[in-house]
Amino acid sequence: MRAGVSRQTVSRVLNDHPEVAAGTKARVLQSLDELGYRMNNAARALGTRHSRTIGILASDALEYGPSRSIAAIESSARAAGYWVSAAFAEASDAEAVVEAVDHLIAQGVEGIVAVAPHAGTLHTVDALRVGVPVLTLHSAGHGVHGFSVDQVAGARLAAAALADAGHRHIAHLAGPSDWLEAESRAEGWAAELAQRGLEPALAVEGDWTARSGNDAAAAILASGATGVFSANDQMALGLLGGLYEAGVSVPADISVVGFDDIPDAAYYWPPLTTVRQDFDELARRAVATLTGGTSEEPAGDAPVLPTLVRRSSIAPPPQHPARRRPSS
């Protein structure tokens, strides 16, 4: 052998056997690199009975949070030497969710990460007994084995930023009521205002899209709110447009805070103050749990804490409430 070791030793190196000396492992890996060797997980699975594959069950994959998490899971899994197999199912269709899980099990996955932002998906997944570990993401702390960013804490950061700037009439542009994270963000907004003795100005439901944010502008203006917490950045973008069309200046007349810190948020006008979620850390924790080599049932971890990203969409409230531009 090129590295001066037996085939058995090479096999042990490839399978991360703990009893291989560090120097020997380094020589083998260097030789494999020089030879252009690439691991074939399919062939390896035949010999080890381990597929080194993680399943992803997902719905609403086009939304920013789930799509970022799916990409982050794939990246973390690849770094750990694992493949990813994905199956998608309509969140409201319990039968489709079960079929998607069965599809993943048929691929020989060693564990499943369910990106489960809806209560229905979460309940279906929690009731499954499939013989491999199943973890959930985007379940807002609900579920038996959930990993999540602390949505309530993030919403409180957003509401606190507005209140600290002097706003006393703070509205909430909420996400869809069937999303667990939307529910938790609304809860955090209300809790922060209650702790400060402030009455909520208004809560209006959107659907995560910029259009719904634009449509909400009139109701928010009518409420007399001087500050708005939008449950995601896309709705905040639409709200900024609706306020501009009404002749209202942000942040001179109304301040706006978003949630997610999407890459475009820094380039909105004005640049959007928002709450950042660490999707990479969320995925890293989930993948590490599934690939950690433990035979114990995985347990939920402490939530990942979000952070507030301050930009220029917040200012002290105006002396007079914002008014809509008169119709021409």
Steps between C-alpha positions, in 0.01 A plus 500: 500500500617855421481607867681187620198362686260211454164517330339441838669813635379703199149372567525605862611850398210533257258392769642736766613213724621651832798263540697622196808704598491863394820473295375191317167666427676807360717287267201305373296812436791667321545195277129488421509867408799450271319214329187713452289261707137598564278326752215297351234500769279257311774239487597575858143442615505147358794410721407689816119492489510876563372725222655818645190676371278747682142547386335841477122523516387845393203711406487866395854468371471823300464712813823657622536328837434141386708543183797636695473217751490234228814646341670521841413137582649384172817698563538373858430142394756515220760636741431199723539260210130433453262515207158660505177363354202736491125439478237772479139487615208738533488599866122467529496149349584251776492207259751673272728565798492132597569396139797739486642351819451148363687606186795618710502181707510301175817691410666358812543834676658487845294788631248761387488876543143618456476866408160537663373858526133394513321348797346231278836377374641501851215293642529246219876469541484473879257208471724301265703198612745434220804339662741790440544829689271781382577864584297810415604849397288816485257356752543802730594286797201268464528127449692226675835538326495855368788730412409864453599862513330672795219672311344662807834651601555629145160667489565658838827642366309658212225647719757619755699682232190698406398566860853608595486755218194651668214335315183436700268390220660193342320286245580146389491376141464130580575187303239236412318371806569135412877549529648420841769765466245767407305414812813526716604833347157645571526366855839666549378835366199498734708388799756777457231768471315362802816505711543868412136585568429575134180420314547335158399737220388232256578147383432430133569162339707463184620196307879559499486673159591859415154543350331426831725755668406758240130423551535547878635856474157670500378318813825570683479870417137514611596348835721797587804277554838673493697175504448163327653161564471289184525123552732467201710723275302431182180638652702794634614572144141515378405716797777747420363524146143549618604771744699679228199489267294661778751783539627372835871513576691219672636557761399868537127419522497127577778265610517140372682191627510168313599143576749259333770737370474377144797602282295778334396665829813717515408643158137591563425869521549579772728208596291280726555443868422133548549188711761254376458124533806274498381223269852358466527442874154345507596256225837426658336398827246277329758326279740459792224330699422256220865421421639498851514122523269478802242225524285708731183670384588862407377777726406856412773757550479848650368747245744694285487865604426757227663842475375845406666660197466877531466702182325826417129408492445607863481857633316666790126539438377819333311764697199452272373164370577410140223582256423351162570709192168645373366321193556690176 
